[in-house]
Amino acid sequence: MQEQVILECTEAKKEGKPVSRYLTFRNKKTVTERIEKKKYNPFLKRHTLHKEIK
């Protein structure tokens, strides 16, 4: 069963810039913990760590 999740940048808040968000899917049965991925943040102009939010 696929679940849609939102990934939010963790570094932009610390620097006072707008956060970037991405939509992705995860399988609830096989992935029980929260997702962390390195994604591109256009406001910081680099790849940063994005964590799943609820």
Secondary structure, DSSP 8 states (H G I E B T S, - for coil): -EEEEEEEESSHHHHTS---EEEEEEETTT--S--EEEEEETTTTEEEEEEEE-
